[in-house]
Amino acid sequence: MIKDRIVRVKIRKNFKEQKPFSFVGKVTVWSENWIAIEGKGIMLTRQQSSGVQIDETIKVIIIPRESIDHIQILPDNFDINNMKITTEGQQLVLVVDGKRDAFLGEMGEG
């Protein structure tokens, strides 16, 4: 399946005011009810000039599958430690070389 793949997991928003949140990393465990990712979190925020806050260190994150909006598989050579975020109009996107960039959210949404 997607075990041992690099992915971007977008977390489902349960209410309008909730900040858009994604995790980027390597899937270490895939089960019926949850997945474990060794990676970093990305949260949209108005407090940063870049519009996003990225975790400084890699950590293991366990995500209940019911809270996942969608999963995007990234290239195996994607560098989690050097993620680039850019804007396309009003959209903030994670730059993915050689593939479709990953939409993170709208500017001002965080």
Biopython code that builds the backbone (N, CA, C, O; Angstrom):
import numpy as np
from Bio.PDB.StructureBuilder import StructureBuilder

atoms = [
    (1, "MET", "N", (0.851, -1.189, 0.000)),
    (1, "MET", "CA", (0.000, 0.000, 0.000)),
    (1, "MET", "C", (0.890, 1.244, 0.000)),
    (1, "MET", "O", (1.656, 1.447, -0.942)),
    (2, "ILE", "N", (0.803, 2.073, 1.034)),
    (2, "ILE", "CA", (1.643, 3.270, 1.058)),
    (2, "ILE", "C", (2.678, 3.230, 2.178)),
    (2, "ILE", "O", (3.350, 4.229, 2.435)),
    (3, "LYS", "N", (2.810, 2.095, 2.841)),
    (3, "LYS", "CA", (3.849, 1.967, 3.865)),
    (3, "LYS", "C", (5.207, 2.188, 3.206)),
    (3, "LYS", "O", (5.458, 1.711, 2.099)),
    (4, "ASP", "N", (6.067, 2.910, 3.894)),
    (4, "ASP", "CA", (7.417, 3.259, 3.441)),
    (4, "ASP", "C", (7.431, 4.277, 2.302)),
    (4, "ASP", "O", (8.472, 4.473, 1.674)),
    (5, "ARG", "N", (6.320, 4.917, 2.025)),
    (5, "ARG", "CA", (6.263, 5.977, 1.010)),
    (5, "ARG", "C", (6.278, 7.336, 1.709)),
    (5, "ARG", "O", (5.860, 7.452, 2.862)),
    (6, "ILE", "N", (6.759, 8.356, 1.013)),
    (6, "ILE", "CA", (6.710, 9.736, 1.499)),
    (6, "ILE", "C", (5.356, 10.305, 1.083)),
    (6, "ILE", "O", (4.975, 10.223, -0.084)),
    (7, "VAL", "N", (4.632, 10.883, 2.042)),
    (7, "VAL", "CA", (3.290, 11.380, 1.761)),
    (7, "VAL", "C", (3.068, 12.750, 2.401)),
    (7, "VAL", "O", (3.801, 13.181, 3.291)),
    (8, "ARG", "N", (2.034, 13.405, 1.909)),
    (8, "ARG", "CA", (1.495, 14.608, 2.566)),
    (8, "ARG", "C", (0.068, 14.245, 2.960)),
    (8, "ARG", "O", (-0.747, 13.898, 2.106)),
    (9, "VAL", "N", (-0.231, 14.328, 4.256)),
    (9, "VAL", "CA", (-1.556, 14.003, 4.773)),
    (9, "VAL", "C", (-2.224, 15.299, 5.197)),
    (9, "VAL", "O", (-1.727, 15.998, 6.080)),
    (10, "LYS", "N", (-3.345, 15.621, 4.574)),
    (10, "LYS", "CA", (-4.124, 16.814, 4.948)),
    (10, "LYS", "C", (-5.178, 16.385, 5.951)),
    (10, "LYS", "O", (-5.935, 15.443, 5.712)),
    (11, "ILE", "N", (-5.221, 17.080, 7.072)),
    (11, "ILE", "CA", (-6.160, 16.766, 8.139)),
    (11, "ILE", "C", (-7.498, 17.435, 7.864)),
    (11, "ILE", "O", (-7.551, 18.593, 7.449)),
    (12, "ARG", "N", (-8.575, 16.701, 8.096)),
    (12, "ARG", "CA", (-9.936, 17.193, 7.884)),
    (12, "ARG", "C", (-10.237, 18.330, 8.875)),
    (12, "ARG", "O", (-9.911, 18.245, 10.059)),
    (13, "LYS", "N", (-10.857, 19.379, 8.365)),
    (13, "LYS", "CA", (-11.307, 20.475, 9.233)),
    (13, "LYS", "C", (-12.703, 20.135, 9.750)),
    (13, "LYS", "O", (-13.611, 19.834, 8.976)),
    (14, "ASN", "N", (-12.854, 20.190, 11.072)),
    (14, "ASN", "CA", (-14.138, 19.860, 11.685)),
    (14, "ASN", "C", (-15.026, 21.078, 11.904)),
    (14, "ASN", "O", (-16.226, 20.941, 12.139)),
    (15, "PHE", "N", (-14.432, 22.275, 11.827)),
    (15, "PHE", "CA", (-15.211, 23.502, 11.959)),
    (15, "PHE", "C", (-14.497, 24.602, 11.180)),
    (15, "PHE", "O", (-13.294, 24.516, 10.935)),
    (16, "LYS", "N", (-15.237, 25.628, 10.795)),
    (16, "LYS", "CA", (-14.741, 26.663, 9.893)),
    (16, "LYS", "C", (-13.480, 27.365, 10.416)),
    (16, "LYS", "O", (-12.577, 27.664, 9.635)),
    (17, "GLU", "N", (-13.409, 27.624, 11.700)),
    (17, "GLU", "CA", (-12.299, 28.382, 12.273)),
    (17, "GLU", "C", (-11.035, 27.555, 12.483)),
    (17, "GLU", "O", (-9.995, 28.112, 12.835)),
    (18, "GLN", "N", (-11.097, 26.256, 12.278)),
    (18, "GLN", "CA", (-9.945, 25.387, 12.484)),
    (18, "GLN", "C", (-8.865, 25.693, 11.447)),
    (18, "GLN", "O", (-9.156, 25.846, 10.260)),
    (19, "LYS", "N", (-7.607, 25.780, 11.911)),
    (19, "LYS", "CA", (-6.503, 26.080, 11.008)),
    (19, "LYS", "C", (-6.185, 24.863, 10.144)),
    (19, "LYS", "O", (-6.179, 23.736, 10.640)),
    (20, "PRO", "N", (-5.922, 25.081, 8.855)),
    (20, "PRO", "CA", (-5.526, 23.973, 7.979)),
    (20, "PRO", "C", (-4.200, 23.372, 8.456)),
    (20, "PRO", "O", (-3.248, 24.096, 8.748)),
    (21, "PHE", "N", (-4.153, 22.052, 8.529)),
    (21, "PHE", "CA", (-2.986, 21.353, 9.042)),
    (21, "PHE", "C", (-2.670, 20.166, 8.155)),
    (21, "PHE", "O", (-3.570, 19.445, 7.724)),
    (22, "SER", "N", (-1.389, 19.965, 7.884)),
    (22, "SER", "CA", (-0.921, 18.825, 7.092)),
    (22, "SER", "C", (0.305, 18.225, 7.758)),
    (22, "SER", "O", (1.004, 18.894, 8.520)),
    (23, "PHE", "N", (0.557, 16.959, 7.463)),
    (23, "PHE", "CA", (1.782, 16.297, 7.883)),
    (23, "PHE", "C", (2.487, 15.791, 6.645)),
    (23, "PHE", "O", (1.847, 15.295, 5.718)),
    (24, "VAL", "N", (3.820, 15.917, 6.625)),
    (24, "VAL", "CA", (4.633, 15.419, 5.520)),
    (24, "VAL", "C", (5.681, 14.495, 6.110)),
    (24, "VAL", "O", (6.398, 14.868, 7.038)),
    (25, "GLY", "N", (5.767, 13.274, 5.563)),
    (25, "GLY", "CA", (6.770, 12.352, 6.066)),
    (25, "GLY", "C", (6.622, 10.960, 5.489)),
    (25, "GLY", "O", (5.851, 10.729, 4.557)),
    (26, "LYS", "N", (7.379, 10.036, 6.064)),
    (26, "LYS", "CA", (7.396, 8.645, 5.617)),
    (26, "LYS", "C", (6.419, 7.839, 6.453)),
    (26, "LYS", "O", (6.460, 7.888, 7.683)),
    (27, "VAL", "N", (5.539, 7.095, 5.792)),
    (27, "VAL", "CA", (4.574, 6.240, 6.491)),
    (27, "VAL", "C", (5.331, 5.043, 7.053)),
    (27, "VAL", "O", (5.940, 4.279, 6.304)),
    (28, "THR", "N", (5.292, 4.882, 8.379)),
    (28, "THR", "CA", (5.973, 3.756, 9.018)),
    (28, "THR", "C", (5.005, 2.641, 9.389)),
    (28, "THR", "O", (5.397, 1.475, 9.440)),
    (29, "VAL", "N", (3.735, 2.986, 9.652)),
    (29, "VAL", "CA", (2.710, 1.988, 9.976)),
    (29, "VAL", "C", (1.403, 2.411, 9.320)),
    (29, "VAL", "O", (1.029, 3.584, 9.352)),
    (30, "TRP", "N", (0.710, 1.437, 8.721)),
    (30, "TRP", "CA", (-0.593, 1.665, 8.105)),
    (30, "TRP", "C", (-1.525, 0.606, 8.668)),
    (30, "TRP", "O", (-1.339, -0.583, 8.409)),
    (31, "SER", "N", (-2.523, 1.021, 9.435)),
    (31, "SER", "CA", (-3.469, 0.052, 9.989)),
    (31, "SER", "C", (-4.892, 0.436, 9.578)),
    (31, "SER", "O", (-5.113, 1.429, 8.886)),
    (32, "GLU", "N", (-5.824, -0.359, 10.015)),
    (32, "GLU", "CA", (-7.224, -0.115, 9.682)),
    (32, "GLU", "C", (-7.744, 1.182, 10.301)),
    (32, "GLU", "O", (-8.611, 1.837, 9.724)),
    (33, "ASN", "N", (-7.221, 1.557, 11.469)),
    (33, "ASN", "CA", (-7.755, 2.707, 12.196)),
    (33, "ASN", "C", (-6.841, 3.922, 12.262)),
    (33, "ASN", "O", (-7.311, 5.018, 12.568)),
    (34, "TRP", "N", (-5.566, 3.766, 11.987)),
    (34, "TRP", "CA", (-4.640, 4.886, 12.103)),
    (34, "TRP", "C", (-3.408, 4.636, 11.248)),
    (34, "TRP", "O", (-3.145, 3.519, 10.804)),
    (35, "ILE", "N", (-2.647, 5.737, 11.027)),
    (35, "ILE", "CA", (-1.357, 5.610, 10.355)),
    (35, "ILE", "C", (-0.310, 6.332, 11.196)),
    (35, "ILE", "O", (-0.624, 7.282, 11.912)),
    (36, "ALA", "N", (0.925, 5.877, 11.104)),
    (36, "ALA", "CA", (2.043, 6.541, 11.775)),
    (36, "ALA", "C", (2.965, 7.090, 10.696)),
    (36, "ALA", "O", (3.298, 6.405, 9.729)),
    (37, "ILE", "N", (3.368, 8.337, 10.885)),
    (37, "ILE", "CA", (4.248, 9.016, 9.938)),
    (37, "ILE", "C", (5.446, 9.554, 10.702)),
    (37, "ILE", "O", (5.300, 10.125, 11.783)),
    (38, "GLU", "N", (6.625, 9.370, 10.138)),
    (38, "GLU", "CA", (7.828, 9.979, 10.681)),
    (38, "GLU", "C", (8.089, 11.215, 9.830)),
    (38, "GLU", "O", (8.579, 11.108, 8.706)),
    (39, "GLY", "N", (7.761, 12.392, 10.369)),
    (39, "GLY", "CA", (7.855, 13.589, 9.557)),
    (39, "GLY", "C", (7.615, 14.862, 10.338)),
    (39, "GLY", "O", (7.883, 14.940, 11.537)),
    (40, "LYS", "N", (7.099, 15.870, 9.625)),
    (40, "LYS", "CA", (6.873, 17.200, 10.196)),
    (40, "LYS", "C", (5.453, 17.671, 9.915)),
    (40, "LYS", "O", (4.836, 17.286, 8.922)),
    (41, "GLY", "N", (4.950, 18.510, 10.809)),
    (41, "GLY", "CA", (3.648, 19.127, 10.628)),
    (41, "GLY", "C", (3.781, 20.498, 9.988)),
    (41, "GLY", "O", (4.769, 21.201, 10.199)),
    (42, "ILE", "N", (2.774, 20.870, 9.202)),
    (42, "ILE", "CA", (2.708, 22.193, 8.576)),
    (42, "ILE", "C", (1.339, 22.788, 8.904)),
    (42, "ILE", "O", (0.305, 22.205, 8.574)),
    (43, "MET", "N", (1.340, 23.944, 9.550)),
    (43, "MET", "CA", (0.089, 24.601, 9.912)),
    (43, "MET", "C", (0.056, 25.999, 9.312)),
    (43, "MET", "O", (1.033, 26.742, 9.405)),
    (44, "LEU", "N", (-1.060, 26.356, 8.699)),
    (44, "LEU", "CA", (-1.230, 27.720, 8.210)),
    (44, "LEU", "C", (-1.440, 28.633, 9.408)),
    (44, "LEU", "O", (-2.169, 28.295, 10.340)),
    (45, "THR", "N", (-0.793, 29.793, 9.375)),
    (45, "THR", "CA", (-0.888, 30.726, 10.481)),
    (45, "THR", "C", (-0.683, 32.153, 9.997)),
    (45, "THR", "O", (0.067, 32.395, 9.052)),
    (46, "ARG", "N", (-1.338, 33.073, 10.634)),
    (46, "ARG", "CA", (-1.176, 34.490, 10.286)),
    (46, "ARG", "C", (0.000, 35.113, 11.027)),
    (46, "ARG", "O", (0.419, 36.220, 10.692)),
    (47, "GLN", "N", (0.541, 34.421, 12.031)),
    (47, "GLN", "CA", (1.633, 34.966, 12.831)),
    (47, "GLN", "C", (2.977, 34.918, 12.108)),
    (47, "GLN", "O", (3.899, 35.630, 12.505)),
    (48, "GLN", "N", (3.119, 34.108, 11.068)),
    (48, "GLN", "CA", (4.377, 33.988, 10.318)),
    (48, "GLN", "C", (4.256, 34.756, 9.007)),
    (48, "GLN", "O", (3.206, 34.734, 8.365)),
    (49, "SER", "N", (5.319, 35.428, 8.613)),
    (49, "SER", "CA", (5.284, 36.178, 7.352)),
    (49, "SER", "C", (5.140, 35.239, 6.152)),
    (49, "SER", "O", (4.597, 35.630, 5.119)),
    (50, "SER", "N", (5.628, 33.997, 6.291)),
    (50, "SER", "CA", (5.513, 33.024, 5.203)),
    (50, "SER", "C", (4.100, 32.463, 5.087)),
    (50, "SER", "O", (3.746, 31.881, 4.062)),
    (51, "GLY", "N", (3.293, 32.635, 6.127)),
    (51, "GLY", "CA", (1.930, 32.113, 6.129)),
    (51, "GLY", "C", (1.814, 30.707, 6.684)),
    (51, "GLY", "O", (0.706, 30.198, 6.855)),
    (52, "VAL", "N", (2.967, 30.058, 6.975)),
    (52, "VAL", "CA", (2.952, 28.698, 7.510)),
    (52, "VAL", "C", (3.938, 28.561, 8.655)),
    (52, "VAL", "O", (4.913, 29.305, 8.764)),
    (53, "GLN", "N", (3.655, 27.589, 9.501)),
    (53, "GLN", "CA", (4.565, 27.212, 10.580)),
    (53, "GLN", "C", (4.905, 25.742, 10.367)),
    (53, "GLN", "O", (4.013, 24.895, 10.320)),
    (54, "ILE", "N", (6.199, 25.437, 10.237)),
    (54, "ILE", "CA", (6.660, 24.073, 9.988)),
    (54, "ILE", "C", (7.420, 23.590, 11.215)),
    (54, "ILE", "O", (8.262, 24.313, 11.748)),
    (55, "ASP", "N", (7.127, 22.365, 11.670)),
    (55, "ASP", "CA", (7.864, 21.798, 12.791)),
    (55, "ASP", "C", (9.363, 21.826, 12.502)),
    (55, "ASP", "O", (9.787, 21.578, 11.373)),
    (56, "GLU", "N", (10.157, 22.125, 13.516)),
    (56, "GLU", "CA", (11.606, 22.210, 13.331)),
    (56, "GLU", "C", (12.260, 20.838, 13.214)),
    (56, "GLU", "O", (13.217, 20.672, 12.458)),
    (57, "THR", "N", (11.758, 19.864, 13.947)),
    (57, "THR", "CA", (12.381, 18.544, 13.959)),
    (57, "THR", "C", (11.405, 17.475, 13.478)),
    (57, "THR", "O", (10.187, 17.637, 13.544)),
    (58, "ILE", "N", (11.981, 16.383, 12.994)),
    (58, "ILE", "CA", (11.181, 15.245, 12.565)),
    (58, "ILE", "C", (10.762, 14.451, 13.799)),
    (58, "ILE", "O", (11.558, 14.232, 14.713)),
    (59, "LYS", "N", (9.510, 14.027, 13.810)),
    (59, "LYS", "CA", (9.000, 13.226, 14.920)),
    (59, "LYS", "C", (7.998, 12.218, 14.385)),
    (59, "LYS", "O", (7.544, 12.331, 13.247)),
    (60, "VAL", "N", (7.656, 11.235, 15.199)),
    (60, "VAL", "CA", (6.649, 10.247, 14.820)),
    (60, "VAL", "C", (5.275, 10.794, 15.196)),
    (60, "VAL", "O", (5.049, 11.210, 16.332)),
    (61, "ILE", "N", (4.370, 10.785, 14.233)),
    (61, "ILE", "CA", (3.026, 11.315, 14.422)),
    (61, "ILE", "C", (2.047, 10.194, 14.126)),
    (61, "ILE", "O", (2.138, 9.549, 13.081)),
    (62, "ILE", "N", (1.108, 9.955, 15.038)),
    (62, "ILE", "CA", (0.075, 8.944, 14.819)),
    (62, "ILE", "C", (-1.222, 9.674, 14.521)),
    (62, "ILE", "O", (-1.669, 10.514, 15.302)),
    (63, "ILE", "N", (-1.825, 9.345, 13.376)),
    (63, "ILE", "CA", (-3.005, 10.057, 12.902)),
    (63, "ILE", "C", (-4.165, 9.074, 12.765)),
    (63, "ILE", "O", (-4.047, 8.085, 12.041)),
    (64, "PRO", "N", (-5.298, 9.331, 13.455)),
    (64, "PRO", "CA", (-6.481, 8.481, 13.243)),
    (64, "PRO", "C", (-6.967, 8.639, 11.803)),
    (64, "PRO", "O", (-7.064, 9.759, 11.300)),
    (65, "ARG", "N", (-7.270, 7.537, 11.146)),
    (65, "ARG", "CA", (-7.678, 7.607, 9.736)),
    (65, "ARG", "C", (-8.965, 8.389, 9.545)),
    (65, "ARG", "O", (-9.180, 8.959, 8.475)),
    (66, "GLU", "N", (-9.822, 8.431, 10.549)),
    (66, "GLU", "CA", (-11.080, 9.179, 10.425)),
    (66, "GLU", "C", (-10.846, 10.684, 10.358)),
    (66, "GLU", "O", (-11.733, 11.421, 9.927)),
    (67, "SER", "N", (-9.666, 11.160, 10.777)),
    (67, "SER", "CA", (-9.398, 12.600, 10.737)),
    (67, "SER", "C", (-8.654, 13.026, 9.468)),
    (67, "SER", "O", (-8.312, 14.199, 9.318)),
    (68, "ILE", "N", (-8.402, 12.082, 8.555)),
    (68, "ILE", "CA", (-7.671, 12.389, 7.322)),
    (68, "ILE", "C", (-8.639, 12.859, 6.241)),
    (68, "ILE", "O", (-9.633, 12.192, 5.950)),
    (69, "ASP", "N", (-8.337, 14.015, 5.651)),
    (69, "ASP", "CA", (-9.102, 14.517, 4.515)),
    (69, "ASP", "C", (-8.645, 13.802, 3.250)),
    (69, "ASP", "O", (-9.457, 13.219, 2.532)),
    (70, "HIS", "N", (-7.335, 13.849, 2.979)),
    (70, "HIS", "CA", (-6.785, 13.108, 1.852)),
    (70, "HIS", "C", (-5.285, 12.922, 2.027)),
    (70, "HIS", "O", (-4.653, 13.569, 2.862)),
    (71, "ILE", "N", (-4.725, 12.017, 1.213)),
    (71, "ILE", "CA", (-3.297, 11.703, 1.238)),
    (71, "ILE", "C", (-2.744, 11.892, -0.169)),
    (71, "ILE", "O", (-3.332, 11.422, -1.143)),
    (72, "GLN", "N", (-1.624, 12.573, -0.269)),
    (72, "GLN", "CA", (-0.934, 12.752, -1.548)),
    (72, "GLN", "C", (0.431, 12.076, -1.445)),
    (72, "GLN", "O", (1.213, 12.378, -0.543)),
    (73, "ILE", "N", (0.714, 11.167, -2.365)),
    (73, "ILE", "CA", (2.004, 10.488, -2.381)),
    (73, "ILE", "C", (3.019, 11.408, -3.049)),
    (73, "ILE", "O", (2.782, 11.931, -4.138)),
    (74, "LEU", "N", (4.152, 11.595, -2.378)),
    (74, "LEU", "CA", (5.217, 12.464, -2.875)),
    (74, "LEU", "C", (6.362, 11.602, -3.415)),
    (74, "LEU", "O", (6.419, 10.406, -3.131)),
    (75, "PRO", "N", (7.268, 12.195, -4.185)),
    (75, "PRO", "CA", (8.403, 11.422, -4.698)),
    (75, "PRO", "C", (9.255, 10.860, -3.555)),
    (75, "PRO", "O", (9.346, 11.464, -2.487)),
    (76, "ASP", "N", (9.871, 9.708, -3.788)),
    (76, "ASP", "CA", (10.707, 9.072, -2.763)),
    (76, "ASP", "C", (11.905, 9.928, -2.373)),
    (76, "ASP", "O", (12.446, 9.764, -1.279)),
    (77, "ASN", "N", (12.330, 10.837, -3.245)),
    (77, "ASN", "CA", (13.481, 11.690, -2.942)),
    (77, "ASN", "C", (13.069, 13.050, -2.355)),
    (77, "ASN", "O", (13.898, 13.956, -2.267)),
    (78, "PHE", "N", (11.801, 13.202, -1.955)),
    (78, "PHE", "CA", (11.346, 14.471, -1.380)),
    (78, "PHE", "C", (12.109, 14.737, -0.082)),
    (78, "PHE", "O", (12.174, 13.870, 0.789)),
    (79, "ASP", "N", (12.686, 15.934, 0.049)),
    (79, "ASP", "CA", (13.510, 16.300, 1.204)),
    (79, "ASP", "C", (12.656, 16.991, 2.271)),
    (79, "ASP", "O", (12.316, 18.167, 2.143)),
    (80, "ILE", "N", (12.321, 16.255, 3.308)),
    (80, "ILE", "CA", (11.468, 16.772, 4.384)),
    (80, "ILE", "C", (12.154, 17.915, 5.139)),
    (80, "ILE", "O", (11.483, 18.804, 5.661)),
    (81, "ASN", "N", (13.474, 17.892, 5.197)),
    (81, "ASN", "CA", (14.206, 18.917, 5.944)),
    (81, "ASN", "C", (14.363, 20.224, 5.182)),
    (81, "ASN", "O", (14.769, 21.228, 5.767)),
    (82, "ASN", "N", (14.049, 20.234, 3.891)),
    (82, "ASN", "CA", (14.174, 21.455, 3.081)),
    (82, "ASN", "C", (12.892, 21.718, 2.297)),
    (82, "ASN", "O", (12.934, 21.937, 1.086)),
    (83, "MET", "N", (11.765, 21.698, 2.983)),
    (83, "MET", "CA", (10.482, 21.938, 2.317)),
    (83, "MET", "C", (10.376, 23.399, 1.890)),
    (83, "MET", "O", (10.781, 24.302, 2.622)),
    (84, "LYS", "N", (9.829, 23.617, 0.702)),
    (84, "LYS", "CA", (9.634, 24.965, 0.174)),
    (84, "LYS", "C", (8.138, 25.220, 0.029)),
    (84, "LYS", "O", (7.407, 24.421, -0.556)),
    (85, "ILE", "N", (7.704, 26.344, 0.571)),
    (85, "ILE", "CA", (6.316, 26.770, 0.467)),
    (85, "ILE", "C", (6.288, 28.026, -0.396)),
    (85, "ILE", "O", (7.113, 28.924, -0.224)),
    (86, "THR", "N", (5.342, 28.083, -1.321)),
    (86, "THR", "CA", (5.218, 29.254, -2.187)),
    (86, "THR", "C", (3.743, 29.609, -2.328)),
    (86, "THR", "O", (2.870, 28.894, -1.837)),
    (87, "THR", "N", (3.484, 30.706, -2.995)),
    (87, "THR", "CA", (2.102, 31.119, -3.229)),
    (87, "THR", "C", (1.789, 31.030, -4.713)),
    (87, "THR", "O", (2.641, 31.279, -5.565)),
    (88, "GLU", "N", (0.559, 30.672, -4.997)),
    (88, "GLU", "CA", (0.006, 30.705, -6.353)),
    (88, "GLU", "C", (-1.299, 31.464, -6.228)),
    (88, "GLU", "O", (-2.330, 30.902, -5.855)),
    (89, "GLY", "N", (-1.241, 32.756, -6.547)),
    (89, "GLY", "CA", (-2.399, 33.606, -6.296)),
    (89, "GLY", "C", (-2.585, 33.744, -4.792)),
    (89, "GLY", "O", (-1.687, 34.222, -4.099)),
    (90, "GLN", "N", (-3.731, 33.333, -4.285)),
    (90, "GLN", "CA", (-4.017, 33.369, -2.853)),
    (90, "GLN", "C", (-3.770, 32.025, -2.172)),
    (90, "GLN", "O", (-4.049, 31.871, -0.983)),
    (91, "GLN", "N", (-3.257, 31.069, -2.907)),
    (91, "GLN", "CA", (-3.056, 29.730, -2.361)),
    (91, "GLN", "C", (-1.617, 29.527, -1.895)),
    (91, "GLN", "O", (-0.671, 29.963, -2.551)),
    (92, "LEU", "N", (-1.470, 28.857, -0.750)),
    (92, "LEU", "CA", (-0.160, 28.433, -0.272)),
    (92, "LEU", "C", (0.016, 26.978, -0.685)),
    (92, "LEU", "O", (-0.858, 26.146, -0.441)),
    (93, "VAL", "N", (1.160, 26.674, -1.318)),
    (93, "VAL", "CA", (1.398, 25.319, -1.803)),
    (93, "VAL", "C", (2.785, 24.840, -1.388)),
    (93, "VAL", "O", (3.725, 25.625, -1.268)),
    (94, "LEU", "N", (2.884, 23.531, -1.173)),
    (94, "LEU", "CA", (4.145, 22.866, -0.912)),
    (94, "LEU", "C", (4.736, 22.488, -2.265)),
    (94, "LEU", "O", (4.101, 21.778, -3.044)),
    (95, "VAL", "N", (5.947, 22.958, -2.548)),
    (95, "VAL", "CA", (6.584, 22.706, -3.836)),
    (95, "VAL", "C", (7.074, 21.260, -3.880)),
    (95, "VAL", "O", (7.812, 20.810, -3.003)),
    (96, "VAL", "N", (6.644, 20.540, -4.928)),
    (96, "VAL", "CA", (7.037, 19.148, -5.133)),
    (96, "VAL", "C", (7.680, 19.067, -6.511)),
    (96, "VAL", "O", (6.987, 19.154, -7.525)),
    (97, "ASP", "N", (8.995, 18.901, -6.554)),
    (97, "ASP", "CA", (9.717, 18.848, -7.829)),
    (97, "ASP", "C", (9.271, 17.650, -8.654)),
    (97, "ASP", "O", (9.239, 16.521, -8.162)),
    (98, "GLY", "N", (8.927, 17.904, -9.911)),
    (98, "GLY", "CA", (8.574, 16.839, -10.832)),
    (98, "GLY", "C", (7.161, 16.300, -10.692)),
    (98, "GLY", "O", (6.771, 15.416, -11.456)),
    (99, "LYS", "N", (6.390, 16.794, -9.754)),
    (99, "LYS", "CA", (5.005, 16.351, -9.541)),
    (99, "LYS", "C", (4.135, 17.572, -9.290)),
    (99, "LYS", "O", (4.625, 18.700, -9.221)),
    (100, "ARG", "N", (2.836, 17.328, -9.155)),
    (100, "ARG", "CA", (1.904, 18.415, -8.849)),
    (100, "ARG", "C", (2.164, 18.921, -7.430)),
    (100, "ARG", "O", (2.266, 18.129, -6.493)),
    (101, "ASP", "N", (2.269, 20.250, -7.276)),
    (101, "ASP", "CA", (2.461, 20.833, -5.950)),
    (101, "ASP", "C", (1.272, 20.509, -5.048)),
    (101, "ASP", "O", (0.164, 20.276, -5.533)),
    (102, "ALA", "N", (1.506, 20.497, -3.732)),
    (102, "ALA", "CA", (0.477, 20.137, -2.765)),
    (102, "ALA", "C", (-0.179, 21.397, -2.205)),
    (102, "ALA", "O", (0.488, 22.220, -1.577)),
    (103, "PHE", "N", (-1.473, 21.545, -2.429)),
    (103, "PHE", "CA", (-2.237, 22.680, -1.908)),
    (103, "PHE", "C", (-2.333, 22.564, -0.392)),
    (103, "PHE", "O", (-2.758, 21.532, 0.129)),
    (104, "LEU", "N", (-1.932, 23.639, 0.327)),
    (104, "LEU", "CA", (-2.006, 23.650, 1.787)),
    (104, "LEU", "C", (-3.214, 24.420, 2.295)),
    (104, "LEU", "O", (-3.815, 24.038, 3.299)),
    (105, "GLY", "N", (-3.576, 25.499, 1.613)),
    (105, "GLY", "CA", (-4.703, 26.311, 2.047)),
    (105, "GLY", "C", (-4.634, 27.697, 1.433)),
    (105, "GLY", "O", (-3.725, 28.012, 0.666)),
    (106, "GLU", "N", (-5.616, 28.520, 1.786)),
    (106, "GLU", "CA", (-5.694, 29.888, 1.299)),
    (106, "GLU", "C", (-4.963, 30.826, 2.260)),
    (106, "GLU", "O", (-4.988, 30.618, 3.473)),
    (107, "MET", "N", (-4.310, 31.866, 1.714)),
    (107, "MET", "CA", (-3.658, 32.864, 2.547)),
    (107, "MET", "C", (-4.700, 33.516, 3.456)),
    (107, "MET", "O", (-5.816, 33.810, 3.028)),
    (108, "GLY", "N", (-4.320, 33.736, 4.708)),
    (108, "GLY", "CA", (-5.232, 34.338, 5.664)),
    (108, "GLY", "C", (-6.167, 33.347, 6.318)),
    (108, "GLY", "O", (-6.933, 33.720, 7.207)),
    (109, "GLU", "N", (-6.125, 32.086, 5.899)),
    (109, "GLU", "CA", (-7.002, 31.065, 6.452)),
    (109, "GLU", "C", (-6.556, 30.651, 7.856)),
    (109, "GLU", "O", (-7.367, 30.185, 8.656)),
    (110, "GLY", "N", (-5.271, 30.821, 8.151)),
    (110, "GLY", "CA", (-4.742, 30.386, 9.442)),
    (110, "GLY", "C", (-4.922, 31.444, 10.451)),
    (110, "GLY", "O", (-4.539, 31.266, 11.607)),
]
sb = StructureBuilder()
sb.init_structure("model")
sb.init_model(0)
sb.init_chain("A")
sb.init_seg("    ")
for serial, (resi, resn, name, xyz) in enumerate(atoms, 1):
    if name == "N":
        sb.init_residue(resn, " ", resi, " ")
    sb.init_atom(name, np.array(xyz, "f"), 0.0, 1.0, " ", f" {name:<3s}", serial, name[0])
structure = sb.get_structure()
